[in-house]
């Protein structure tokens, strides 16, 4: 399902970013309503790239950042043939140089929004992306080929971190449930506590409270 959604985003984003030149190629004008819908979609995608569920907010932001970087790479690749055709038509005089220049400006702005949105999310939330990769990503940002290689490395590491941390969280939850069941089977009463106070606001020990309890024959109950 996630692959299908990513593929749909790729097609929609590629169409959105290349629409100005496609209108010239195909000789049509997109209605204002359609343009408004496209702009709204582009904004919403950059705010909510995915609707995947993650164990916590940090992994959610990291996963969305990785998706943005993936879409950036895919749409850049898809825009190359359109740009080449545009250059050929500008050279032959079929379209004006100003039209091509405007398309290039809009394309660069659109791709820059996707890229910076993604890379900032990854840099701020990844805990496994080593500092050397962050620095190399900045250093080779404007070096052809090298920047693509570094971007692929950063994307793969961010995606790997999301996958591993998500699997670990699910495994820990399953183990916790199994441990609670064993204790209850032995006739023990189990109380599950969590922090209910922001650590930055705590003076001394962080306040905790019982959020769930489990008793033999009753199971897990929410505690008010």
N, C-alpha and C positions, 0 to 999 in steps of 0.2 A: 504493500500500500504506500509506504514511504517513497519507494522508487517511482511509483506512478505520479505521486504529488510533485516530486522533484522534477520529473520529466515535463509535467504540465507547466510548472513555473519556468522551466527553461524555454519552452515554446512561447509562452506569453511574454516573457522578458525579452527574448530575441526579437519578437514582433514589435514590442514597444520601443526598444532602442533603435531599431532600423526603420521604423515607420516613415520618418520624413523622406528618406531616399526611396523607399518602396512606393510611396505615393507618386514620386516622379517617374519611376520605372514603369509603373502600371497605369499611370495617367488617371488617377482618381483622387478625390479629396475626402478625407474622413470627416463625417459629421461632427459638429461640436460636442454633441452628447457622448459620442464614442470616445472622443479625445478626453473628455472629462472623466469618463469611466477608467480609461487607461492610466491617467494621472493618479487617480484614487487608488487603483490597484498597485501601482508602483510604490506609492507611499505606504500602503498597508503591508506590502511584502517586506519593505525595509524595516518596519516596526515588528511584524510577526512573520518571520521567514518560515517557521515551521509550527506545527501544533503537536509535536511529539512530547510525550510525557517523560520527565526526568526526575530523579529522586530529590533534587533540590534546585534552588534558583540559580546557583552558580553554574551547574551543569547545563541548565536550560539556556542561559546566555551563551555559554561556550558552544553548545550544539548549534544554536542559531547562527553564531558567528562562523562556524565551519560551513554551514549551508550557504551562507552569503558568499564566502570565498569560492565554494564550488560553483555557484551560479555565475560569479564573476569570470572564472576561467572558461566556463562553457559558452557564455554569451560573447566573450571576446573572440573565441574561436569561430563562433557562428557569424560574427560581424565582419570577419576578414574577407570572405568572398563578396559580400555586398559592397564593401569598401573598394575592393579591386575593380569590380564592375563599374562603380561610380567614377573611379579615376579614369578608366578606359573611356567612358562616355564623355567625361569632361575634356579629355584630350582630343576626342573626335569632334567635340563641339555640340554633342547632343544635349548636354546640360551645361549650365553656367558654372563657372568656378565658384561663385558666391553661394550657389545652392549646395555644392559639395562641401564648401568650408563651413556652412551653417550646420550641415549634417554631422561633420566631424566634431564640431564644438558640442553639439547636443549629445553625441555618442560618448565623448570623453567625460562630460559632466555626469551622465547617467551611470557609466561604469565606475567613475570615481566615488559616487555616492555608495554604490554596492560594495566596492572594495574597502573603503575606509570604515564603513559601518561594520563590516565583517572583521577586519584586522584589529580594530579597537576592542571589539568584544572578546576576541581570542586573547589578545595581549593582556587585558585586564583580568580575565577569569581563569586562564590556564595556569595550573601549578606544576605541570610536568614539562612545559615547553622551556628548555634550557635557555639561559641568557645568551649563549653564543648564537643560537638560532634567531633570537629576537634581533641581536645586533647585526648578524649577517643579512637578515631580511631587510633591515634598514639600509645597510651599506650597499647591497646589490639591487636596491629597488629600481634604479634607473639603468641597470646593466642588462641588455638583451640576453635572453636565454637563461642567464644566471638568476634573474629575478623570477622566472617561471619555475626553475628548479627549487628555489627557496620557498616559493609560495606553495608548491606541491608538498614539500617537506612539512611546512607549518600546518597545512590542511590535514595531512595524514596523521600527524601527532595530535592535533586537536580532536579529530574524529576518534582516534584510538583511545584517548583519555576519556572521552564521553562514553564510549562503549564499555571499557573496562570498569570505570567507576559505577556505571549503571548496573552492570552485572554483579559487581561486588555488593552494592546496596541491596539488590534483590536477594542475593545469597544470604546476607546478614539478617534480613527480615525473615527469611524462611528458617534460618537457624534459631532465631529468637523465638519464633512460634513453636518450633519443635522442642526447645528447651523448656518453654512454659508448659507445654503439654506433659512433658515428663515430670515436672515438679508437681503439677496438679494431680497426675496419676498416683504420685506418692503421698497424696493427701496434704500437700503444702498449700499455703495461701500465697499468692503472688501479687505483688504491687509493682506497677510500672511507673517510674517517675521521669519527668523531663524538666528541663530548665524553663521557668516561667518569667525570667527576668533577663533583661539585656545585660551581658557581662560588663559592658562599658559603664553601666549605671550602678553596678554592685559595689558595696563597700564590704570587702571581705568575701565570704562565700556567696556564690550566686544562688538566689532563691529557687527552690525546686518544689514540685507538688506532684501528688499522685494523679495520673490521668486515666489509668485503667487498672482494673484488678481482675484476678482470676481465682476462682475457688472451685474445688472439686464438685461436679454436678451442676455448676452454674455457668462456667465459661468466663469469657472476657466481658467486662462491663465498663461502660464509660462512667467516669467519675465527674460530677459537677463541681 
